[in-house]
Amino acid sequence: MDKQDKIFKEVARNHTTEVDFDGLWVTLEPHVPKRKNDKKLLWVWMSISGLLIISVLTWYFGIYKSIDSNQGDNSNEMLVGDQSPDIHGKNIDDQLINSTKDAFYTSENSNSSRNSVSRMAQESQNTSNPDFQLHETSVGNPLTKNQQVSTDYYNQYLPNFRFSTIIHVFDEELISDKISDNLGDEKQTNEIFYVDENQDKHIPLSIPSLKSTPFIDLHSIRGEKEITILPARNRWFNLLIYSGIGKTWIKYTNQNDAKLLQKMNQAEVGKEYLNIGLSTEKKIAQRWYINVGLRFGRLVSVIHNTSSIVNPVISQDITEIIIDSLGIERLIYGQKSGYQIMTTTSTWFTYHYQLELPVTVKYSFYSNPRYRVAVLGGFTLPIWMNSTGSYYDVEGIWKKFSESSPFIANKLSWMYGMECEWKFNQNGSIHTSIVNESKKYSLIQPPSKSDKNNSILYFNLGYRHHF
Amino acid sequence: MTESNIIMKCKAYDKAAFKELVRVYSPGLMSVCKRYMGNKYDAEDMLQETFIKVFQNIMTYEETGSFRAWLNKIAATTCLKEIRKNYLIADLEIDEMEADMGADYIVLNDETGIMKIIEELQMPYRLVFNLFVIEGFSHQEISLLLGVGESTSRTQLSRARKMIKELVLKYNVQLIA
């Protein structure tokens, strides 16, 4: 770099040019970045918080307002226990169970609520004030108005939440035993308690000393004896009968001859899928269920088979035309031979009838006393299968055929989907599901390496009955 | 407000800091833009583009090098992009071999004159002169930036130097080291 360059470099680098700053800033001001993310986060946070608050309030008032209104009908009803807010959370089952367990095993851990209960009960014994007498509750508890329960009983058996809630879930025999053990024979005169008709649907706790374990049926808290639509852990006696229809897509794979494979894929078209089945379901964990049953299905496919027939043809016809010198035309007849190509397309209907054993696992991601929404996944074991079919022949005549299982579902089918269940009365619920299932059939007659893959999307409607 | 304060506050989305950034650095950047574009109007457009890019990228600026150099680089690349968009590469390919002018030149000193000379250089020569002499790029880098051959870059630089000498005489500019 010569001297001239150095001078130019130095001057140019340090040179400044006057700028209309105000005009420039007016142009640039809108481009100044802002804290967009903060506002977005604020809105997201506010939305989530709002939804959470609304959900909690709705649930709280939805459950406890009904109890309050039911109890409010009895003017002389005794209030025992407070409405502990800590049982309003989503783990209400566990909390109630734990509270119940505490009531049975840790009577020395009495808290203020239970002390309050016992104090009130003590007062009810010492006074004749009818306001402190236990009586029938709104949930049909057959404790009569004049039956008084001892303080010891409250201290030992009542957990720290609503009396009317806990009473009806106690097992009669259990309470009798406990009272006999703790209070003596003379206290047995008070042992008229509500017998929970649904106790066999409750979850048993693994405590050997309890013949039947107290379990809070959440939906009984509402004041009406609703039974959860979901099957209990120890019960198989719910029956789901369902039926549905769907659409199938067929694709052949694993064929060595790619041309033949392509032809098969072009020729066969999946049609409808019908199924009917029954199953029973069991709860295996807090949100998990297993469903096992039998299903009969019919799957239809159509094959458009295009074939060409080449026939030799021999006929008598004009073979030559001769025009003589006088201009007279002469026709020479002779024998003509050739080939005639006939292309025909025949339509085949194939019906796959199959008996299967579907096993699905469901995860309930949303549920309330009347609804359950779950995702499901599982497999289907093939038990029996048969294929029949029919087709139009070349003359257009409908012909039937029956084959002894040219295909067999010798591989597991996999499925996944989603289901909703709606309880509409005491024992019944409507069940809908949409499932995508992948079936695979292997051709065994004649043996080949072809697999016929059926992807089925079907919709089922069913009814579940709780026995 | 110091340079580091301006940067720090700009990263904190302080609008006043952005305004201060424009106020402090716009004269220098305008000079850069004018050197490349050759006229005031195009330079103003490029200055706006440069500051918009600075606003968008200041969060990624790491205070390891000179902030002014970083701004100049953005201005230069913005102008270069515009020039490449408006001028065909073929226009930059001028196969004209010229001998180097040597070191004989008149010793004058006039800052305004020097800038005027640069701006008056014809486009391919002005571009190569700016990139090679002012920004310090090598001919290899210039050939990559402009998509021309290295020999073309050298030729155009020689031509630019020759034109500068003529313009220095024309405007009677004093060059004092």
Interface residues (C-beta under 8 A of the other chain):
Chain A: M1 D2 K3 Q4 D5 K6 I7 F8 K9 V11 A12 R13 H15 T16 T17 E18 V19 F21 L24 W25 T27 L28 E29 H31 V32 P33 K34 R35
Chain B: Y13 K15 F18 K19 V22 R23 S26 P27 G28 M30 S31 K34 R35 A43 E44 L47 Q48 F51 I52 F55 Q56 M59 A103 Y105 E111 I114 M115 I118 F129 N130 V133 I134 G136 R161 I164 K165 L175 I176 A177
